[in-house]
Amino acid sequence: MFKNLIVYRIGEGWSAQAAQLESELAKARFVPCGATQQKSVGWTEPRGEAHAPMVEAVGGQWVLKLMSEQRVVPGSVVKRRTEEIAEQIEQQTGRKPGKKQTKELKEQALLELLPMAFTKQGATWVWISPKSRLLVLDCGSQARADEVVTLLVKALDGLALSLIQTEMSPAVAMAHWLGTGEPPYQFSIDRECELKSPDEMKSVVRYARHPLDTDEVKQHIQAGKVPTRVAMTWRDRVSLVLTESLQIKKLAFLDVVFEGEASKSAGSKADKAEAFEADVAISTGELVQMIPDLLEALGGESLTMASAGTLKPVASASASASVLAAAVASPATAAPAAPPTAPHPAADHAPPWDV
């Protein structure tokens, strides 16, 4: 269900019931593009079933789904059609269209082509944890997240969102983990990372399927290269790639998370409903525990938050480079390293809605 995460903190002044959200989102329901409509965005049923709820409440966690559809017309096709119309006008009038008229012809060409264009659909999952005051978007880019946040704030009166930031810059923390070989508590470092030089050369070193506890990696860190992404695993249950801007990429739930679910059939409608609810419960149940652990690994949540839609790392790449050496040399500034075998008590994986 979730592949990428951008995490927001919900303002304390906002509270709502699932039924209230249902009513508000229904006013902005998704409708496919009209014949000459280039893009359409709206809310749809998370289960994908007609007349199902717009807000799925599973164990105290709310899941929403934003659908978008776009008619795709290649720019080269619009240009060619614009030139054809301009040529016809020149033959009829004996003069070439001016700049203003050419712009109008381009719009005319686009309107002609839109009804024949293929459509491309995309969906964005939104997870709201009311008790934890978290709102999480399954977005791969900040630009897409900004669009979703704008629609949410418009639809839900009084909703205030702030991008979560931490006391320690992710770049500085990742540099410490790589430079000392000590991962944060509850996490392990995997075999993928990207290091960038903050100088004018902007050199990049990428490791894939490669051990990161090597002298070579440490030398890059000591030379001032800034980690921009590092692959990690949480409690041997969830793998992810953490970025310098506190986004989570390549999220994957490991097999141990779904033990006991694989044998369940998903043939009938009832089975599919149970599978959807289990997917939501398991995914949110893991993430509602993992996110606080990640924030703790980064020194805790910062009291100073960016406004919604504008994510700014606590330290820029160039600023981070100046403090990386100190981060590597001072283990006390980072979260404690994980023990050889981190405990996995059953209580740790209890449903999150009692937290």
Secondary structure as the mmCIF struct_conf table of DSSP 4:
data_model
#
loop_
_struct_conf.conf_type_id
_struct_conf.id
_struct_conf.beg_label_comp_id
_struct_conf.beg_label_asym_id
_struct_conf.beg_label_seq_id
_struct_conf.end_label_comp_id
_struct_conf.end_label_asym_id
_struct_conf.end_label_seq_id
BEND BEND1 LYS A 3 LYS A 3
STRN STRN1 LEU A 5 LEU A 5
STRN STRN2 ILE A 6 ILE A 10
HELX_LH_PP_P HELX_LH_PP_P1 GLY A 11 GLY A 11
TURN_TY1_P TURN_TY1_P1 GLU A 12 GLY A 13
HELX_RH_AL_P HELX_RH_AL_P1 ALA A 18 ALA A 26
TURN_TY1_P TURN_TY1_P2 LYS A 27 ALA A 28
STRN STRN3 ARG A 29 ARG A 29
TURN_TY1_P TURN_TY1_P3 ALA A 35 THR A 36
BEND BEND2 GLN A 38 GLN A 38
STRN STRN4 LYS A 39 THR A 44
TURN_TY1_P TURN_TY1_P4 PRO A 46 ARG A 47
TURN_TY1_P TURN_TY1_P5 ALA A 50 HIS A 51
BEND BEND3 MET A 54 VAL A 55
STRN STRN5 GLU A 56 VAL A 58
TURN_TY1_P TURN_TY1_P6 GLY A 59 GLY A 60
STRN STRN6 GLN A 61 VAL A 72
HELX_RH_AL_P HELX_RH_AL_P2 GLY A 75 THR A 93
BEND BEND4 GLY A 94 ARG A 95
HELX_RH_AL_P HELX_RH_AL_P3 LYS A 99 LEU A 113
HELX_RH_3T_P HELX_RH_3T_P1 LEU A 114 MET A 116
BEND BEND5 ALA A 117 ALA A 117
STRN STRN7 PHE A 118 SER A 129
TURN_TY1_P TURN_TY1_P7 PRO A 130 ARG A 133
STRN STRN8 LEU A 134 LEU A 137
BEND BEND6 GLY A 140 SER A 141
HELX_RH_AL_P HELX_RH_AL_P4 GLN A 142 ALA A 155
BEND BEND7 LEU A 156 LEU A 156
TURN_TY1_P TURN_TY1_P8 ASP A 157 GLY A 158
STRN STRN9 LEU A 161 LEU A 163
STRN STRN10 THR A 166 THR A 166
BEND BEND8 GLU A 167 MET A 168
HELX_RH_AL_P HELX_RH_AL_P5 PRO A 170 THR A 180
BEND BEND9 GLY A 181 GLY A 181
HELX_LH_PP_P HELX_LH_PP_P2 PRO A 183 PRO A 183
STRN STRN11 PRO A 184 PRO A 184
TURN_TY1_P TURN_TY1_P9 TYR A 185 GLN A 186
STRN STRN12 PHE A 187 LYS A 196
BEND BEND10 ASP A 199 ASP A 199
TURN_TY1_P TURN_TY1_P10 GLU A 200 MET A 201
STRN STRN13 VAL A 204 ALA A 208
BEND BEND11 ARG A 209 HIS A 210
BEND BEND12 LEU A 212 THR A 214
HELX_RH_AL_P HELX_RH_AL_P6 ASP A 215 GLN A 222
TURN_TY1_P TURN_TY1_P11 ALA A 223 GLY A 224
HELX_LH_PP_P HELX_LH_PP_P3 LYS A 225 LYS A 225
STRN STRN14 VAL A 226 TRP A 234
TURN_TY1_P TURN_TY1_P12 ARG A 235 ARG A 237
STRN STRN15 VAL A 238 THR A 243
TURN_TY1_P TURN_TY1_P13 GLU A 244 SER A 245
BEND BEND13 LEU A 246 LEU A 246
STRN STRN16 ILE A 248 PHE A 253
HELX_RH_3T_P HELX_RH_3T_P2 ASP A 255 PHE A 258
TURN_TY1_P TURN_TY1_P14 GLU A 259 SER A 263
BEND BEND14 LYS A 264 LYS A 264
BEND BEND15 SER A 268 SER A 268
HELX_RH_AL_P HELX_RH_AL_P7 LYS A 269 ALA A 297
TURN_TY1_P TURN_TY1_P15 LEU A 298 GLY A 299
BEND BEND16 GLY A 300 GLY A 300
STRN STRN17 GLU A 301 GLU A 301
BEND BEND17 LEU A 303 THR A 304
STRN STRN18 ALA A 306 SER A 307
TURN_TY1_P TURN_TY1_P16 ALA A 308 GLY A 309
BEND BEND18 VAL A 314 ALA A 315
HELX_RH_AL_P HELX_RH_AL_P8 ALA A 317 ALA A 329
HELX_RH_3T_P HELX_RH_3T_P3 PRO A 331 THR A 333
BEND BEND19 ALA A 334 ALA A 334
HELX_LH_PP_P HELX_LH_PP_P4 ALA A 335 PRO A 336
STRN STRN19 ALA A 337 ALA A 337
HELX_LH_PP_P HELX_LH_PP_P5 ALA A 338 PRO A 339
BEND BEND20 PRO A 340 THR A 341
HELX_RH_3T_P HELX_RH_3T_P4 ALA A 346 HIS A 349
BEND BEND21 ALA A 350 ALA A 350
HELX_RH_3T_P HELX_RH_3T_P5 PRO A 352 ASP A 354
#
